[in-house]
Amino acid sequence: MMTRELIGGIATIAIGAAYFLMALRIRASALADTVGPAGFPKTLAIAMIVLGLILCAQALLAGRAKRVAEPAPGAGDAPIGDMADEDRPHGCRSVARAGGMLLLGIGYLLIVRFLGYIPSIALLMIAATLYLGTPFSWRVPAIGVAGALVYWLVFVWLLGIPLPAGRLVELF
C-alpha cells in the first residue's frame, strides 16, 4: 500500500533528481572558485535525494511493522467517523497546523529585512517550537538563538555567503 510518506519520499527523490540535472547545466565562469556556481545546488539536490530515500525507507519499514502487528480482521477496528480529529488521516487540524506554519514562514519573510537574519531566524525557531506545542522554558529561546548562530556560522563562516544584517543595525 502506498502511504503518504512513501509518496512524499518518491516525490522528494524525483524533485531532487530534477534539481540535480538543472544544476548540471549551470556553467562555470572564469571567476568561479574550485566549488563552482553549481556546487551548492548540487549539494542541496543530493541532500534532497538522500532525505527522500530515508523517508521511503522509514515508510516501508513502518508499513512492514504495521502488517506484522495488525490485529485479526474485525478485532476492534474503528471506522474513520469514530476517530478523533487529530487521528484522522487528513483531518482539519493537520491542515490548520500546516497553515499556521506557513503563516510563521510569511512572518519571518516580513521581519527579516528589518531585524536581520540572526534575530529573525531565532524568533522563527522559537515561534515554531512553541506553535508545535513545546511548553515554554529557558531551553526554547536558548535553542532558537543557538540554532540561528549555527545557521550563521554555516552560511557566513563556512560557505562565505553573506546574510542580511537588517535595518535595525543601521539604527545603532
C-alpha positions as CSV (number, residue, x, y, z in Angstrom):
1,M,0.0,0.0,0.0
2,M,1.3,3.4,-1.0
3,T,1.3,5.6,2.1
4,R,1.5,9.4,2.2
5,E,5.1,9.1,3.5
6,L,6.2,6.8,0.7
7,I,4.6,9.0,-2.0
8,G,6.3,12.0,-0.4
9,G,9.7,10.2,-0.4
10,I,9.3,9.3,-4.0
11,A,8.3,12.9,-4.9
12,T,11.3,14.2,-2.9
13,I,13.7,11.9,-4.8
14,A,12.2,13.0,-8.2
15,I,12.4,16.7,-7.3
16,G,16.0,16.3,-6.1
17,A,17.0,14.4,-9.2
18,A,15.4,17.1,-11.4
19,Y,17.1,19.8,-9.4
20,F,20.5,18.0,-9.8
21,L,20.0,17.8,-13.5
22,M,19.3,21.5,-13.6
23,A,22.4,22.2,-11.5
24,L,24.5,20.2,-14.0
25,R,23.5,22.8,-16.7
26,I,24.9,25.8,-14.7
27,R,28.0,27.0,-16.5
28,A,31.1,28.0,-14.5
29,S,32.6,31.4,-15.3
30,A,36.2,32.4,-15.4
31,L,35.8,33.9,-11.9
32,A,34.4,30.7,-10.3
33,D,36.1,29.1,-7.4
34,T,37.0,25.4,-7.0
35,V,33.5,24.5,-6.0
36,G,31.9,26.5,-8.8
37,P,28.5,28.0,-9.0
38,A,26.8,24.6,-9.2
39,G,28.4,23.3,-6.1
40,F,25.8,24.4,-3.6
41,P,22.7,23.5,-5.8
42,K,24.2,20.0,-6.4
43,T,24.8,19.6,-2.7
44,L,21.2,20.6,-1.9
45,A,19.9,18.2,-4.6
46,I,22.0,15.3,-3.2
47,A,20.7,16.0,0.3
48,M,17.2,16.1,-1.0
49,I,17.6,12.7,-2.7
50,V,19.2,11.2,0.4
51,L,16.4,12.5,2.6
52,G,13.8,11.2,0.1
53,L,15.5,7.8,0.3
54,I,15.4,7.9,4.1
55,L,11.7,8.8,4.1
56,C,10.9,5.9,1.7
57,A,12.8,3.5,3.9
58,Q,11.0,4.7,7.0
59,A,7.6,4.4,5.2
60,L,8.4,0.8,4.1
61,L,9.7,-0.2,7.5
62,A,6.7,1.3,9.2
63,G,4.4,-0.5,6.8
64,R,6.1,-3.8,7.4
65,A,5.9,-3.3,11.2
66,K,2.2,-2.4,10.9
67,R,1.5,-5.5,8.8
68,V,3.2,-7.7,11.4
69,A,1.4,-6.1,14.3
70,E,-2.0,-6.0,12.6
71,P,-4.9,-7.5,14.7
72,A,-7.3,-10.0,13.2
73,P,-10.0,-8.6,11.0
74,G,-12.9,-7.1,12.9
75,A,-11.0,-7.0,16.2
76,G,-11.6,-3.5,17.4
77,D,-11.4,-1.7,14.1
78,A,-13.0,1.7,14.5
79,P,-14.5,3.4,11.4
80,I,-12.9,6.7,10.4
81,G,-16.0,8.5,11.5
82,D,-15.4,7.4,15.1
83,M,-11.8,8.7,15.2
84,A,-10.7,11.9,16.9
85,D,-9.9,14.7,14.5
86,E,-6.2,14.6,15.2
87,D,-6.2,10.8,14.4
88,R,-7.9,11.1,11.0
89,P,-5.6,10.7,8.0
90,H,-6.3,14.2,6.6
91,G,-8.1,15.9,9.5
92,C,-8.8,19.6,9.6
93,R,-6.4,20.0,12.5
94,S,-3.4,19.0,10.4
95,V,-4.4,21.4,7.6
96,A,-4.8,24.2,10.2
97,R,-1.4,23.3,11.7
98,A,0.3,23.5,8.2
99,G,-1.4,26.8,7.6
100,G,-0.1,28.1,10.9
101,M,3.4,27.1,9.9
102,L,3.0,28.8,6.6
103,L,2.0,32.0,8.4
104,L,5.1,31.7,10.6
105,G,7.2,31.5,7.4
106,I,5.5,34.5,6.0
107,G,6.0,36.4,9.2
108,Y,9.7,35.5,9.0
109,L,9.9,36.9,5.5
110,L,8.2,40.1,6.6
111,I,10.6,40.8,9.5
112,V,14.0,39.6,8.1
113,R,14.7,42.8,6.2
114,F,14.2,44.9,9.3
115,L,15.6,42.7,12.1
116,G,18.3,40.9,10.1
117,Y,19.0,37.2,9.7
118,I,20.1,36.1,13.2
119,P,17.3,37.6,15.2
120,S,14.7,36.7,12.6
121,I,15.7,33.0,12.4
122,A,15.9,32.8,16.2
123,L,12.4,34.2,16.5
124,L,11.2,31.8,13.8
125,M,12.6,28.8,15.6
126,I,11.2,29.9,18.9
127,A,7.8,30.6,17.4
128,A,7.7,27.3,15.5
129,T,8.7,25.4,18.6
130,L,6.0,27.0,20.8
131,Y,3.4,26.7,18.0
132,L,4.1,22.9,17.7
133,G,3.3,22.5,21.4
134,T,6.5,22.6,23.3
135,P,6.0,24.1,26.7
136,F,7.9,27.4,27.3
137,S,11.1,27.0,29.3
138,W,14.6,28.6,29.1
139,R,15.5,25.9,26.6
140,V,13.2,27.2,23.9
141,P,14.9,30.6,23.4
142,A,18.3,29.0,24.0
143,I,17.7,26.6,21.2
144,G,16.4,29.3,18.9
145,V,19.4,31.5,19.5
146,A,21.9,28.6,19.2
147,G,20.2,27.4,16.0
148,A,20.4,30.9,14.5
149,L,24.1,31.1,15.4
150,V,24.7,27.7,13.9
151,Y,23.0,28.7,10.6
152,W,25.0,31.9,10.6
153,L,28.3,30.0,11.1
154,V,27.4,27.6,8.3
155,F,26.5,30.2,5.8
156,V,28.8,33.1,6.6
157,W,31.9,31.4,8.1
158,L,31.9,28.1,6.3
159,L,30.3,28.8,2.9
160,G,31.1,32.5,2.7
161,I,27.5,33.6,1.9
162,P,26.7,36.9,3.4
163,L,23.3,37.1,5.2
164,P,21.2,40.2,5.6
165,A,22.1,42.3,8.7
166,G,18.8,44.2,8.6
167,R,17.8,47.8,9.0
168,L,17.8,47.5,12.8
169,V,21.6,47.6,12.8
170,E,21.5,50.9,11.0
171,L,19.7,52.5,13.9
172,F,22.6,51.9,16.2
